[in-house]
Amino acid sequence: MKHQVDRLILVPDDIDLSRSPLAGHLGVETYVLGAFNPGLTRLANGNLLIMVRVAETLRQPIVDGNVHAIRWEAGRYLRDAWPLALADTADPRKFMLDGGGWKVMALTSLSWLLPVELSPDGLERVAIHYDRAVAPAYDFQCYGLEDARISRVDGKYLMTTCSVSPERHSTTLYSSENGLDWQFEDIVLDHQNKDMLIFEGLIDKQFWAQTRPLGDLYFTYPPGSEWRSGPSINLAVSPDAHFWKPYRKPGIRPAAGTVATARMGGGAPPILTDEGWLTLWHGVEPNGIVGIYRTYWSILDRTDPSIVVRTQQQPLLEANADLTQPIDHQMYIRDVVFTTGIADAKDYYVVASGEADLACRITHIHKDVFRT
């Protein structure tokens, strides 16, 4: 699908690592593996803000027969060494280790979050706020913070992130009064419940969220079902955005008739329209190590978001090789677009995505697309 505006707004070379939280800690050279998956919100001054995941990695991760990972500990950043003979390094984003009967992995990078202020249409960078970066501060974040999603509810900004550690792969909540200065709130979801998106508005005085629990085991649907077993988008409710109860009805499930959405998860926090809650989500088609990521959309009932009012099986966004051609030399995966934010701009929406786990993509999508 062609869009009226579609461009990269931030690429790895735009990041000044001399101002990184890791600067001066490791004693070895690092580089930006990706600056991507940006949470998106609109500030009080009318400008947009993207909260960019900066994946910072070692220039030489393999030294003397060991592969290294970066870890935060008590205010310091350290390098850990693992024997290369025990590691599977097929995926450039991580390496797998012998876990004694279960999957154990380490990341090739450590991620921190960088606020970048954009013009109201999202097409120009106004400021990069290194002094307001969000970095690990607790042991349950020792391998970094990933994939911010920002919602504004009753005038307050709420940001969910994935915090990564051996203790847990948890969802953590931050809040802000101005969208720039963020305060840690708490762990709000536990192990591997990813892609938590808080609805931009209350339903019957309660907070609602999309979640995506992960696991290695799923029970089958009956023969002939319209649904495919596997990861799906669930729902949860909360009185305060801290304590969440799973909703008893299922949310958006993968359709049996296509492999394009065999794996799925939330994308941009749902926003309220005249027809209901507009939600942008990702579907993953199995292909190679990573798969093919595309963005889809659905309209959910305004009082019961488990009801899908309307959806479309054709993708809204796909990876765009023309956009990444100038940075093709930095590409390490392809066929990935991962939408993480949406903002109203009168006749159109500004949609923020991560492109190829490498850069930040801004797309203008006319509202008529969701009315057909």
HELIX and SHEET records of a PDB file:
HELIX    1   1 PRO A   12  ASP A   14  5                                   3    
HELIX    2   2 LEU A   17  ARG A   19  5                                   3    
HELIX    3   3 LEU A   84  LEU A   86  5                                   3    
HELIX    4   4 TYR A  130  ARG A  132  5                                   3    
HELIX    5   5 ASP A  139  GLN A  141  5                                   3    
HELIX    6   6 ALA A  321  THR A  324  1                                   4    
HELIX    7   7 GLN A  325  GLN A  330  5                                   6    
HELIX    8   8 LYS A  367  PHE A  370  5                                   4    
SHEET    1   A 4 VAL A   5  LEU A  10  0                                        
SHEET    2   A 4 ALA A 359  HIS A 366 -1                                        
SHEET    3   A 4 TYR A 348  GLU A 355 -1                                        
SHEET    4   A 4 VAL A 337  ALA A 345 -1                                        
SHEET    1   B 4 THR A  30  ARG A  42  0                                        
SHEET    2   B 4 LEU A  48  LEU A  58 -1                                        
SHEET    3   B 4 SER A 109  LEU A 118 -1                                        
SHEET    4   B 4 ARG A 125  ILE A 128 -1                                        
SHEET    1   C 3 ILE A  62  VAL A  63  0                                        
SHEET    2   C 3 ASN A  66  GLU A  73 -1                                        
SHEET    3   C 3 ARG A  76  PRO A  83 -1                                        
SHEET    1   D 3 ALA A  87  ASP A  88  0                                        
SHEET    2   D 3 LYS A  94  LEU A  97 -1                                        
SHEET    3   D 3 VAL A 104  LEU A 107 -1                                        
SHEET    1   E 4 LEU A 145  VAL A 153  0                                        
SHEET    2   E 4 LYS A 156  VAL A 164 -1                                        
SHEET    3   E 4 HIS A 169  SER A 176 -1                                        
SHEET    4   E 4 GLN A 183  LEU A 189 -1                                        
SHEET    1   F 4 ASN A 193  ILE A 198  0                                        
SHEET    2   F 4 PHE A 207  PRO A 213 -1                                        
SHEET    3   F 4 ASN A 234  SER A 238 -1                                        
SHEET    4   F 4 LYS A 245  PRO A 246 -1                                        
SHEET    1   G 4 ARG A 263  LEU A 272  0                                        
SHEET    2   G 4 TRP A 277  GLU A 285 -1                                        
SHEET    3   G 4 ILE A 292  LEU A 300 -1                                        
SHEET    4   G 4 VAL A 308  THR A 311 -1                                        
END                                                                             
